[in-house]
Amino acid sequence: MKTQKKLTNEELASFCSQVAVMLKAGITPIEGLRILLSDTDDPKSKNLLQAIIDQITEGNSFAESLTEVGVFPNYVLNTLKLGEEAGNIDEVMSSLADYYERETQISENVRSAVTYPLIMIGMMLLVIIILITKVLPIFNQVYVQLGSEMTGFAAGLMNFGNALKSYSVVFIAILVIIVAAFIFFSKSQMGRDLSRKIFISLPITRKFYDNIAAGRFASGTAIAMTAGLDTFESLDLVSKLVENEKISQKIDVCRNAILEGEGFAEAIKIAGIFSNVNTRMVAVGFKSGEIEKVMLKIADEYDRKSEKKINEIISIIEPTLVIILSVVVGLILLSVILPLMGIMSTIG
């Protein structure tokens, strides 16, 4: 089992949610898993559930069984072990379900923000290629029939179109490389890490990734506290989740402040992880004993900010690409039509 691929965020959210419902209904983990096994038709899910049941049957705890099958991330395994020790495994599983549902939504938002511009760019390139390889040669025949020929920008584009036809194999190879690069950056863990570093460094997307990291920090901290960790231990566990160097550095500052005797809310304020309003909410949460709920509310707020930022990025990219396409197509057509109109008027 340990050679199997790790579960996706969507699969983790579904599994944790289903198990949480079973546990809160008073059903033991092994009985709950048997119920899930009888209800699923997916071979992959059946194999996974059966493997977990086999591990529990051999005497392993629920957390140990998930560890043995080798498809769950360390974050799930670590928090689940803590939940078993604290005796609130149902609450931990429910919190994990919420966390991975949030991660799934974030992934879908990022995918939509990247996919739409790529489709637009692909359409732009297709229109331009058709113009320079199919349309311009037709206009060139008209020029020849009128005793002239294309010059300047239009002639250069037509020559480029002819080169595309002559060296189509080379351009197809380039296209294959581009597609392979897209698959690498979107499917492989190394590619996703590299693309994330690139987007974090870009001014237009930096704020978006900062909001995602802050939301992960809030959500992860809530889960860690639900599992029974103190604030310092929670910071240590959550630092592996944020996947943002800037926020990771702030978490280190927060930990150092706690070691120096500061309270959790004050340490967050010193580190600058949250806004002043959210920092005050954390302080109130500690005083009222509802810090987990407060952190989840903060996570929801950052999720909304992330979604709003994505919409803003798309609203900028969409008209920009349309304008670029219109200008390029317009320049190509004008470079052909204007000289042609001049020739026609001379003949007239």
N, C-alpha and C positions, 0 to 999 in steps of 0.2 A: 504493500500500500504506500510506502513512503516514496516511491518513485512517481506517484501520481501528481498531476498538476494541482497547484494550490487553488482553492475555491475562489471564485470571483466575489466582489462586494455584494452583488445581487444574490448570489447563492448563500453567502454567509448571513445576509439579512433574513432571507427566507428560513434558513435552518434555525437561527437563534430565535426568531419570532415564534415558530411552531413549537420549539422545545419550551420556550417561556410559557406559552399558553398551557401546555401539558403540565408543567411543574406547578403553575399557579392553581390548576384544577386539582392538585393533590396527587397527581399520577407520578410514579417513580420514573427516573430517566429511562430505565430499560423497557418498562411497559410503554412509555411514551414513544420510544424509538420503534417498538414493534408495531404500534398503531400507525406511525408514519410509514413504516415499511409496507404494511398491508394496503395503504392508500396510494402509494406511488407506482407509476408505470415506467418511469425512466430507469433504464438499466444502470446508468452511472450512479443515480441516487440510491437504488436498491443495493448496489455493491458497497457503497459507503456506509449506509445504515446498518447493513449486515455485519460489516467489519467492526463498527463501533459496538454493536450488540455482542459480538464474539469476544471483544476485549473486556467488556463489563462482566460477561459470563465467566471469564477466566479469573475474576477477582479484582480487576483494576477499577479505580474510581472513574467517574465520568470524565474528569479533566485528563486523567492519565490515558483513558481510552482515546480521547480526541488527539492526544499527543502521539499515540502509537500509529494512528492511521496516516499521519503525516501530511494532511491537506489543509490544516488550519494554521493561520498565522500566529506568531508568538504572542501577539497582543491578546488574542482570544484565549490562548492557553494560560497565559500568566494571570489574567484577570479572573478566569474561571477557577483556577486553583485557589486564588484569594477568596473568591466567593464561596467555595466549598468550606474553607477554613472558618469563614465568618457565618456560615449557615444561611446565606441569602442568595443562593445560586439562581433562583427564579428571577430576582430583581436584576442580577448581573446579566443574565441572558436577555432579559427585556431591554436593558440599557444597551447591550451590544447590538441587538436588533435595530434599535433606533439609530445607533451610530452608523451601522453599515447601510441602512436605508438612506441616511444623509450622505454618505460617501458615494452611493450609487447615483443619487441626484446630482451631486457635484460632477461626477464623471460624465453623466449625460449632458450637463450644461457645457462642460468643456468640449465635449465631442461636437455638440451642435455649433459652438462658437468657431471651431476649426473647420468643420466639414462644409459649412455654407460658403465661406470665402474660397475654399478650394474648388468647389463646384463652379462658382462664379468665374474664377481664374481659368478653369478648364474650358468653360464656354467661351470666354474671351479669346483664348488661344485657338479654339476650333474655328470661330468666326473669322479671325485674322488669317489663319492658314487657308481657309476656303477662298477668301478674297484674293490673296496673293498667288495662289496656285491655280485657281479656276476662273476667277472674274477678270483679273488683270490681263491674262493672255487674250481673252475675248476683246477687251478694249484695244490691246495692241494690234490685233488684226484689223480693227476699224481704222487705227492710225495708219497702218500700212496701205490699206485701200485708199486712204485719202492722200497718199504720197508723203507721209511723215512718219515719225516714230516717237516712242516714249522717251522722255529725258528726265534727268534729275531724280527726285525722290521716288516717283512712280517706277522708273526704269530700275532703280536699285532694288525696290521691293519685288519687282517681277523677276529679276535675276536671283534674288534670294529664294523666291518660290521655285524657280527652276533648280536651284541647288538642293532644295528640300526633296524634289522629285528624284534628282540624280543620286543623292546620298540618303535615300529613305531608310536604308538599313542602319546607317549610323544614328539617325534621329530616332528610329525605333529602339535601338539599344539604349540611347539616352533616356527615352521614355520608360523603358523597363527599369533602368537604374533609379529613376525618380519614384516609380511605383514601389520598388523594393525598399527605397529609403522611407517612403510613407509607411509601409508595413512595419519596418524596423522601429520607427519612432512611435507608432501607435500600438503595436502588439507586444514587443519585447520590453522587459523590465529595464534593461540598460538604455534602450531608446527613449522610454518614457522619462527616466531620470534625467537624461541629457536634454530632452525637449523642455522639461520642467525648469531646468537651470537656465535655459535660453529665455523662456518666457518670463521668468522671475526677474531677469536683468533688463527686460524691455520696459520703458516708461509706461506704455499704454496698458500693459497687463500686470505690472508689478503690484499695484494696489489690489487687484483681484486675487492674486496668490497670497498676499498678506492676509486678506480677509479669510481665505480658506484655511490658512494655517492657524489663525486666531480661533476660528470656529472649531477646528480639530482639537486645539488646546482645551477649549472650554468643554467640549463634549467628552474628550478623553479623561479630563480631570474629574468630571462628574461620575463617569463609570468607575474610575479608580477609587474614588471616595465611597461609592456605593459598595464596592468590593471590600471595604474596610481599611484601605490604606490611609496613612496620615498625609498631610499636605506635602511634606518633603518627598516621601516615597512616591506620591502621585506625580510630582514633577519629574522624577527620574524615569517613570514609566512612560509618561506622555511625551517626553522629549524625543522619543524614537518615532513618534507618529506624525509630527508636524511637517516633516520633509521640507523645511524652509530654514535656511541657515540663519537668516535675520531673526526669526522667532526663536530658533534654538539658542542663539546667543542671549536673547532676552530671558529665556528660561534659566540659563546658567546664572544670570544676574539675580534672578528671583531666588534661586536656591542659595546663592551666597548671602543674600539679604536675610533669609530665614536662619541661616547658620549664625548670622551676627545678632540674632535675637528679634528680628522684625516679625510682625504678624503676616499671615498669608496675603491679606488685602493690601497691606502697606508694601509688601515685597512686590506684588504685581504692579502697584503704582510706581514704585522705584524703577522697575524694569520697563515700564511703558508698554506692557502687553495689550492692555485694554484701554479704552477711553476713560476719562474721569467718571463719566456717568456709570459705566459698567463696573469700574473699580469700586464705586460707592455701593453698587448693587451687591458685589461680593462681600463687602463689609457687613451690610445688612443681613445677607444670607447666613453669615457665620453667627451673628448675634441671635437670629431667629431659629437657627438649627436647620435651615432648609437650603444649605449651600448647594446641594446636588441639583435641586430644582432651579435655583438661580443660574447655575452654570449652563444648564440645558437651555434656559431662556436666552442666555447670551449667545449660545451656539446657534440657536434659531435666528437670532438677529443678524449674526454674521453670514448665515446662509442666505438670508434675504438680500444682504448687501452684495454678496457674491453674484447672485442671480441678476440683480440690478446692474452690476458692473458689466456682466456679460451682454445684457441687452444694450447697454451704452456702447460697448465695443462693436457689436453687430450693427447698431444704428449709424456708426461712423464708417465702418467698412463697406456696407451695402451701397450707399450713394457714391462713395469714393470709387468703387470698382465700376459702377454704372457710368460715372463721368469719364473715367479713363477709357472704357470701351467705346463710348460715344465719340470722344475726341480722336482716338486712334482710327476708328472706322471713318469718321468724317474727314480726317486728314488724307487717308488713303483715297477716298472717293474724290475729294476736291483736287488732289494732285493729278487725277486722271481727267475729270470732267472739265475743269477750268481751261486747260490747254485745248481740249477737244472743242469746247465752245468757241475759243478763239479761232481755231482753224475753220470751223463751220461758218463763223461770221465773215471770215476773209473770203471763203468760197462764195458766200452769198453776195 
